[in-house]
Amino acid sequence: MPDLPKHSHNHTHPHSHGHSHSHHGHSHVPRNQRILWLSFAIITGFMLIEAITGKLFGSLALLADAGHMLNDSLSLALAGLAVWVQGRGKHGDKLSLWLALVNGISLLVIAVWVVVEAVQRFYQPQPIDALPVLGVAVVGLIVNIGVMKLMQYGEHDNLNMQAAYAHVIADALGSLAVIVASLALLMFGWQWVDALASLLVALVVGKSGVSVTWQAVRQLLHKDGQMHEH
């Protein structure tokens, strides 16, 4: 990631730059919002393509990636809202963290759903048309890399921006898993690889969910502790 301008103030408590000098905090807001809403439009559009293709051609791995992209869209919308409220006093900052928490929990829900579906696929394999699935997954990988590049211009120390970026990275890995599964199916006829790829997607999604949820909870507890001290 390219380095972003650093704040010139040297604060001793770790999160004070989030709300103690709003004239700096607001400078990132329009740029962050533009990046997030543009990313939202791109991801939402491609999520619909993935979902339709996954359903039509029987790929759970592609459906799992589409499910994560749906969550991605929600995450980007929440992050856009969170960036808007952030810096509007301590209540805005706290709402921003609550939105990050919702974001993290929704990732965990997606991960559990994919694991359940993948286990069922191991026992009851479904016919998959690998070629169109492969094509969509390749385009999906390109789309995700493009969105990742776009988001590198955002503010790096914003938790909601980090959460949204983690979603997009997980999506890119999901597309990669679908590509590998489709190639294995085309070359060797291994249908079980689709279910295995789905589990790998679930693992990445779950890891992101745990990380984002834990950071949000930790910062919320830290803010509550500070409010009690004051």
Number of C-alpha atoms within 10 A of each C-alpha: 10 8 9 12 7 6 11 7 9 9 11 7 7 8 13 11 17 19 18 14 13 14 10 16 17 18 10 14 20 14 14 22 21 14 20 27 17 14 25 23 14 15 25 19 14 18 24 15 14 26 20 14 21 24 13 13 17 19 28 26 32 34 21 32 35 27 23 27 28 21 23 29 25 18 29 30 19 22 29 25 18 26 27 18 18 24 24 16 13 16 12 17 20 21 16 26 26 19 17 28 23 17 26 29 18 20 27 19 15 20 26 16 13 26 20 12 16 24 15 13 18 15 10 10 15 17 10 21 17 23 15 15 24 23 13 20 27 16 14 27 21 14 19 25 16 14 22 20 12 14 23 16 15 24 18 17 12 18 20 28 27 18 26 30 23 21 28 28 20 25 28 25 20 30 30 20 23 35 26 16 27 30 17 17 20 16 9 9 14 13 21 19 20 30 27 21 27 29 25 20 29 29 18 19 30 22 18 22 25 16 13 25 23 16 17 25 15 13 16 19 12 12 17 13 11 10 10 7 7 6
